[in-house]
């Protein structure tokens, strides 16, 4: 017989009391005492603890900050996940409310110096002109070396954004990307967010190798240069 049953023993009939006595081997004196002296109503909350209400932010509670991120040497996917999932949506704040726009204003500089892991620089971006046979593609490396390298970061951040059940993005506001170290938002006094110091895996060095390898000495020299560049 569990302890919780004593709270309802005053509602038991004689047959239920007999089962308590025979089946559960509870002393008859205990049953009679509990029947005529029902205990106090049980509390679901332990003594000393208080209930905490769920906080739901209002527009007056939202504090948007301006942050700046230097993308030089940062891995593209890790930067996109930090910006899209956490900073643009505001999930890093204790007062995060899903249906409110809690995100910060993000400025990304040196977007053309972003790094990629493995052979992802050779991945293709596809689009279609709308005419028969009009499918086009460019590699990520070609875009980074072209006139608009910030489009790679823009696409990565957009694809990392969460989806709503209706099919819309939860945060459709883009980050402000700049090709060089200069940006037109000095008046907002943005705070510097050091993504490289968050995790050692967030950075990657660009390795350069020579294509002219004819002898064993050339191979050893190229291996040494690549090891020094990637260290």
C-alpha atoms as a printed R data frame, in Angstrom:
    type eleno elety resid chain resno       x      y       z
1   ATOM     1    CA   UNK     A     1   0.000  0.000   0.000
2   ATOM     2    CA   UNK     A     2   1.508  3.317  -1.029
3   ATOM     3    CA   UNK     A     3   1.635  6.369   1.166
4   ATOM     4    CA   UNK     A     4  -0.520  8.382  -1.223
5   ATOM     5    CA   UNK     A     5  -3.530  6.125  -0.489
6   ATOM     6    CA   UNK     A     6  -3.800  7.408   3.073
7   ATOM     7    CA   UNK     A     7  -5.042 10.716   1.731
8   ATOM     8    CA   UNK     A     8  -8.151  9.021   0.383
9   ATOM     9    CA   UNK     A     9  -8.734  6.363   3.038
10  ATOM    10    CA   UNK     A    10 -11.702  8.251   4.460
11  ATOM    11    CA   UNK     A    11 -13.560  7.496   1.217
12  ATOM    12    CA   UNK     A    12 -12.921  3.725   1.369
13  ATOM    13    CA   UNK     A    13 -15.791  1.384   2.072
14  ATOM    14    CA   UNK     A    14 -15.639 -1.624   4.374
15  ATOM    15    CA   UNK     A    15 -14.623 -4.026   1.601
16  ATOM    16    CA   UNK     A    16 -11.645 -1.860   0.602
17  ATOM    17    CA   UNK     A    17 -10.586 -1.580   4.235
18  ATOM    18    CA   UNK     A    18 -10.762 -5.365   4.556
19  ATOM    19    CA   UNK     A    19  -8.477 -5.732   1.515
20  ATOM    20    CA   UNK     A    20  -6.002 -3.385   3.127
21  ATOM    21    CA   UNK     A    21  -6.027 -5.587   6.208
22  ATOM    22    CA   UNK     A    22  -5.789 -8.985   4.475
23  ATOM    23    CA   UNK     A    23  -3.916 -8.369   1.245
24  ATOM    24    CA   UNK     A    24  -1.485 -5.598   2.189
25  ATOM    25    CA   UNK     A    25  -0.983 -6.826   5.787
26  ATOM    26    CA   UNK     A    26  -1.654 -3.448   7.341
27  ATOM    27    CA   UNK     A    27  -2.424 -3.497  11.023
28  ATOM    28    CA   UNK     A    28  -6.104 -3.136  11.887
29  ATOM    29    CA   UNK     A    29  -5.286 -0.490  14.475
30  ATOM    30    CA   UNK     A    30  -3.527  1.600  11.808
31  ATOM    31    CA   UNK     A    31  -6.516  1.363   9.474
32  ATOM    32    CA   UNK     A    32  -8.948  2.384  12.166
33  ATOM    33    CA   UNK     A    33  -6.742  5.260  13.289
34  ATOM    34    CA   UNK     A    34  -6.326  6.554   9.733
35  ATOM    35    CA   UNK     A    35 -10.040  6.189   9.048
36  ATOM    36    CA   UNK     A    36 -11.066  8.339  12.019
37  ATOM    37    CA   UNK     A    37  -8.047 10.706  11.762
38  ATOM    38    CA   UNK     A    38  -7.506 11.410   8.083
39  ATOM    39    CA   UNK     A    39  -4.171 13.121   7.367
40  ATOM    40    CA   UNK     A    40  -3.789 16.645   6.079
41  ATOM    41    CA   UNK     A    41  -4.096 17.095   2.344
42  ATOM    42    CA   UNK     A    42  -0.882 16.257   0.590
43  ATOM    43    CA   UNK     A    43   1.157 19.014  -1.055
44  ATOM    44    CA   UNK     A    44   2.579 18.491  -4.508
45  ATOM    45    CA   UNK     A    45   5.374 21.027  -3.928
46  ATOM    46    CA   UNK     A    46   8.164 20.344  -1.407
47  ATOM    47    CA   UNK     A    47   8.470 22.774   1.490
48  ATOM    48    CA   UNK     A    48  10.914 25.598   0.828
49  ATOM    49    CA   UNK     A    49  10.454 25.724  -2.964
50  ATOM    50    CA   UNK     A    50   8.343 28.240  -4.837
51  ATOM    51    CA   UNK     A    51   6.665 28.080  -8.227
52  ATOM    52    CA   UNK     A    52   8.336 29.930 -11.101
53  ATOM    53    CA   UNK     A    53   6.226 31.500 -13.805
54  ATOM    54    CA   UNK     A    54   7.212 31.155 -17.445
55  ATOM    55    CA   UNK     A    55   8.630 34.432 -18.749
56  ATOM    56    CA   UNK     A    56   7.224 35.662 -22.054
57  ATOM    57    CA   UNK     A    57   8.984 38.685 -23.499
58  ATOM    58    CA   UNK     A    58   7.092 41.685 -24.825
59  ATOM    59    CA   UNK     A    59   8.375 44.275 -27.320
60  ATOM    60    CA   UNK     A    60   9.351 46.510 -24.391
61  ATOM    61    CA   UNK     A    61  11.611 43.750 -22.989
62  ATOM    62    CA   UNK     A    62  13.617 43.225 -26.181
63  ATOM    63    CA   UNK     A    63  17.121 44.670 -26.153
64  ATOM    64    CA   UNK     A    64  18.762 44.440 -29.566
65  ATOM    65    CA   UNK     A    65  22.515 44.781 -29.685
66  ATOM    66    CA   UNK     A    66  24.927 45.359 -32.528
67  ATOM    67    CA   UNK     A    67  27.737 42.841 -32.855
68  ATOM    68    CA   UNK     A    68  30.551 42.562 -35.370
69  ATOM    69    CA   UNK     A    69  32.252 39.329 -36.462
70  ATOM    70    CA   UNK     A    70  35.528 39.044 -38.353
71  ATOM    71    CA   UNK     A    71  35.135 36.130 -40.782
72  ATOM    72    CA   UNK     A    72  38.830 35.885 -41.671
73  ATOM    73    CA   UNK     A    73  39.937 32.273 -41.201
74  ATOM    74    CA   UNK     A    74  36.557 31.154 -39.794
75  ATOM    75    CA   UNK     A    75  34.955 27.936 -41.074
76  ATOM    76    CA   UNK     A    76  31.868 28.811 -43.119
77  ATOM    77    CA   UNK     A    77  29.429 26.291 -41.621
78  ATOM    78    CA   UNK     A    78  30.354 27.062 -38.021
79  ATOM    79    CA   UNK     A    79  30.017 30.800 -38.589
80  ATOM    80    CA   UNK     A    80  26.645 30.344 -40.293
81  ATOM    81    CA   UNK     A    81  25.265 28.219 -37.452
82  ATOM    82    CA   UNK     A    82  26.348 30.718 -34.790
83  ATOM    83    CA   UNK     A    83  24.890 33.668 -36.690
84  ATOM    84    CA   UNK     A    84  21.641 32.109 -37.924
85  ATOM    85    CA   UNK     A    85  20.600 29.864 -35.040
86  ATOM    86    CA   UNK     A    86  21.837 31.850 -32.078
87  ATOM    87    CA   UNK     A    87  22.541 35.508 -32.820
88  ATOM    88    CA   UNK     A    88  19.926 36.398 -35.440
89  ATOM    89    CA   UNK     A    89  17.192 34.523 -33.570
90  ATOM    90    CA   UNK     A    90  18.309 35.398 -30.050
91  ATOM    91    CA   UNK     A    91  18.543 31.898 -28.565
92  ATOM    92    CA   UNK     A    92  21.630 32.941 -26.602
93  ATOM    93    CA   UNK     A    93  19.482 35.166 -24.356
94  ATOM    94    CA   UNK     A    94  17.878 33.811 -21.150
95  ATOM    95    CA   UNK     A    95  14.711 35.740 -22.031
96  ATOM    96    CA   UNK     A    96  14.344 34.032 -25.438
97  ATOM    97    CA   UNK     A    97  10.725 33.868 -26.563
98  ATOM    98    CA   UNK     A    98  10.085 31.832 -29.738
99  ATOM    99    CA   UNK     A    99   7.363 34.039 -31.226
100 ATOM   100    CA   UNK     A   100   9.269 37.310 -30.708
101 ATOM   101    CA   UNK     A   101  12.140 38.811 -32.686
102 ATOM   102    CA   UNK     A   102  14.862 38.551 -30.022
103 ATOM   103    CA   UNK     A   103  17.904 38.525 -32.322
104 ATOM   104    CA   UNK     A   104  20.742 41.008 -32.546
105 ATOM   105    CA   UNK     A   105  22.027 43.010 -35.500
106 ATOM   106    CA   UNK     A   106  25.026 41.154 -36.919
107 ATOM   107    CA   UNK     A   107  27.806 42.692 -39.007
108 ATOM   108    CA   UNK     A   108  30.227 40.311 -40.759
109 ATOM   109    CA   UNK     A   109  33.441 41.749 -42.191
110 ATOM   110    CA   UNK     A   110  36.094 40.121 -44.398
111 ATOM   111    CA   UNK     A   111  33.497 37.811 -45.907
112 ATOM   112    CA   UNK     A   112  35.809 36.947 -48.814
113 ATOM   113    CA   UNK     A   113  38.375 35.430 -46.379
114 ATOM   114    CA   UNK     A   114  36.053 32.708 -45.129
115 ATOM   115    CA   UNK     A   115  37.423 29.153 -45.020
116 ATOM   116    CA   UNK     A   116  35.840 25.797 -45.847
117 ATOM   117    CA   UNK     A   117  36.588 22.295 -44.643
118 ATOM   118    CA   UNK     A   118  37.578 19.521 -47.031
119 ATOM   119    CA   UNK     A   119  36.652 19.987 -50.688
120 ATOM   120    CA   UNK     A   120  33.623 22.171 -50.041
121 ATOM   121    CA   UNK     A   121  35.157 25.030 -52.018
122 ATOM   122    CA   UNK     A   122  34.562 22.913 -55.110
123 ATOM   123    CA   UNK     A   123  30.839 22.495 -54.437
124 ATOM   124    CA   UNK     A   124  28.540 24.007 -57.060
125 ATOM   125    CA   UNK     A   125  25.765 26.532 -56.640
126 ATOM   126    CA   UNK     A   126  23.053 25.954 -59.243
127 ATOM   127    CA   UNK     A   127  20.410 28.246 -60.677
128 ATOM   128    CA   UNK     A   128  18.183 28.220 -63.747
129 ATOM   129    CA   UNK     A   129  17.562 30.986 -66.227
130 ATOM   130    CA   UNK     A   130  14.015 29.833 -66.969
131 ATOM   131    CA   UNK     A   131  14.793 28.868 -70.569
132 ATOM   132    CA   UNK     A   132  15.202 25.280 -71.838
133 ATOM   133    CA   UNK     A   133  18.652 24.008 -70.992
134 ATOM   134    CA   UNK     A   134  19.363 27.129 -68.972
135 ATOM   135    CA   UNK     A   135  20.800 25.517 -65.842
136 ATOM   136    CA   UNK     A   136  23.904 27.335 -64.624
137 ATOM   137    CA   UNK     A   137  26.417 26.646 -61.872
138 ATOM   138    CA   UNK     A   138  29.455 28.162 -60.225
139 ATOM   139    CA   UNK     A   139  31.733 26.699 -57.601
140 ATOM   140    CA   UNK     A   140  32.074 28.229 -54.177
141 ATOM   141    CA   UNK     A   141  35.689 29.108 -54.940
142 ATOM   142    CA   UNK     A   142  34.676 30.999 -58.083
143 ATOM   143    CA   UNK     A   143  32.135 33.041 -56.146
144 ATOM   144    CA   UNK     A   144  34.626 33.850 -53.386
145 ATOM   145    CA   UNK     A   145  37.129 35.036 -55.995
146 ATOM   146    CA   UNK     A   146  34.505 37.011 -57.916
147 ATOM   147    CA   UNK     A   147  32.864 40.379 -57.443
148 ATOM   148    CA   UNK     A   148  30.400 39.301 -54.715
149 ATOM   149    CA   UNK     A   149  32.099 36.870 -52.310
150 ATOM   150    CA   UNK     A   150  29.662 37.791 -49.526
151 ATOM   151    CA   UNK     A   151  26.923 35.824 -51.302
152 ATOM   152    CA   UNK     A   152  28.460 32.564 -50.065
153 ATOM   153    CA   UNK     A   153  28.049 33.636 -46.440
154 ATOM   154    CA   UNK     A   154  24.558 34.992 -47.135
155 ATOM   155    CA   UNK     A   155  23.428 31.668 -48.615
156 ATOM   156    CA   UNK     A   156  24.976 29.668 -45.771
157 ATOM   157    CA   UNK     A   157  23.292 31.799 -43.084
158 ATOM   158    CA   UNK     A   158  19.949 31.591 -44.890
159 ATOM   159    CA   UNK     A   159  20.123 27.804 -45.158
160 ATOM   160    CA   UNK     A   160  21.017 27.461 -41.472
161 ATOM   161    CA   UNK     A   161  17.915 29.353 -40.395
162 ATOM   162    CA   UNK     A   162  15.140 27.303 -38.808
163 ATOM   163    CA   UNK     A   163  11.908 26.547 -40.635
164 ATOM   164    CA   UNK     A   164   8.367 27.095 -39.430
165 ATOM   165    CA   UNK     A   165   5.624 24.515 -40.025
166 ATOM   166    CA   UNK     A   166   4.204 26.833 -42.681
167 ATOM   167    CA   UNK     A   167   7.455 26.599 -44.645
168 ATOM   168    CA   UNK     A   168   8.678 30.117 -43.853
169 ATOM   169    CA   UNK     A   169  11.958 31.002 -42.223
170 ATOM   170    CA   UNK     A   170  11.826 31.847 -38.523
171 ATOM   171    CA   UNK     A   171  14.302 34.685 -39.024
172 ATOM   172    CA   UNK     A   172  14.316 36.103 -42.515
173 ATOM   173    CA   UNK     A   173  16.411 39.166 -41.674
174 ATOM   174    CA   UNK     A   174  19.882 38.912 -43.193
175 ATOM   175    CA   UNK     A   175  23.209 39.676 -41.577
176 ATOM   176    CA   UNK     A   176  25.044 42.767 -42.795
177 ATOM   177    CA   UNK     A   177  28.055 41.550 -44.765
178 ATOM   178    CA   UNK     A   178  31.064 43.571 -45.868
179 ATOM   179    CA   UNK     A   179  33.862 42.492 -48.171
180 ATOM   180    CA   UNK     A   180  36.647 44.311 -46.340
181 ATOM   181    CA   UNK     A   181  37.293 45.338 -42.758
182 ATOM   182    CA   UNK     A   182  35.344 48.597 -43.157
183 ATOM   183    CA   UNK     A   183  31.623 48.880 -42.499
184 ATOM   184    CA   UNK     A   184  29.148 51.803 -42.433
185 ATOM   185    CA   UNK     A   185  27.813 51.066 -38.940
186 ATOM   186    CA   UNK     A   186  30.354 52.778 -36.687
187 ATOM   187    CA   UNK     A   187  27.609 54.968 -35.201
188 ATOM   188    CA   UNK     A   188  25.986 51.892 -33.601
189 ATOM   189    CA   UNK     A   189  29.197 51.030 -31.652
190 ATOM   190    CA   UNK     A   190  28.996 47.276 -32.340
191 ATOM   191    CA   UNK     A   191  30.483 44.809 -29.873
192 ATOM   192    CA   UNK     A   192  33.174 42.450 -31.163
193 ATOM   193    CA   UNK     A   193  32.213 38.754 -31.080
194 ATOM   194    CA   UNK     A   194  35.347 36.593 -31.218
195 ATOM   195    CA   UNK     A   195  34.120 33.421 -32.902
196 ATOM   196    CA   UNK     A   196  37.642 32.008 -33.189
197 ATOM   197    CA   UNK     A   197  38.079 31.853 -29.408
198 ATOM   198    CA   UNK     A   198  34.808 29.966 -28.846
199 ATOM   199    CA   UNK     A   199  36.165 26.699 -30.212
200 ATOM   200    CA   UNK     A   200  39.458 25.737 -31.801
201 ATOM   201    CA   UNK     A   201  37.513 24.000 -34.580
202 ATOM   202    CA   UNK     A   202  36.000 27.320 -35.684
203 ATOM   203    CA   UNK     A   203  39.183 28.358 -37.499
204 ATOM   204    CA   UNK     A   204  41.120 26.837 -40.362
205 ATOM   205    CA   UNK     A   205  44.239 27.986 -42.161
206 ATOM   206    CA   UNK     A   206  44.473 28.135 -45.933
207 ATOM   207    CA   UNK     A   207  47.018 25.561 -47.148
208 ATOM   208    CA   UNK     A   208  48.918 26.312 -50.337
209 ATOM   209    CA   UNK     A   209  50.800 23.662 -52.287
210 ATOM   210    CA   UNK     A   210  52.836 23.709 -55.477
211 ATOM   211    CA   UNK     A   211  51.760 21.768 -58.557
212 ATOM   212    CA   UNK     A   212  55.315 21.193 -59.808
213 ATOM   213    CA   UNK     A   213  56.405 18.013 -58.003
214 ATOM   214    CA   UNK     A   214  58.966 16.065 -59.976
215 ATOM   215    CA   UNK     A   215  61.347 14.605 -57.406
216 ATOM   216    CA   UNK     A   216  61.250 13.292 -53.866
217 ATOM   217    CA   UNK     A   217  62.920 16.491 -52.666
218 ATOM   218    CA   UNK     A   218  60.127 18.555 -54.204
219 ATOM   219    CA   UNK     A   219  57.520 16.418 -52.470
220 ATOM   220    CA   UNK     A   220  59.254 16.793 -49.101
221 ATOM   221    CA   UNK     A   221  59.562 20.553 -49.572
222 ATOM   222    CA   UNK     A   222  55.878 20.928 -50.464
223 ATOM   223    CA   UNK     A   223  54.865 18.758 -47.488
224 ATOM   224    CA   UNK     A   224  56.939 20.959 -45.198
225 ATOM   225    CA   UNK     A   225  55.372 24.154 -46.574
226 ATOM   226    CA   UNK     A   226  51.862 22.744 -46.204
227 ATOM   227    CA   UNK     A   227  52.570 21.622 -42.632
228 ATOM   228    CA   UNK     A   228  53.863 25.075 -41.695
229 ATOM   229    CA   UNK     A   229  50.889 26.802 -43.314
230 ATOM   230    CA   UNK     A   230  48.333 24.544 -41.633
231 ATOM   231    CA   UNK     A   231  49.916 24.558 -38.167
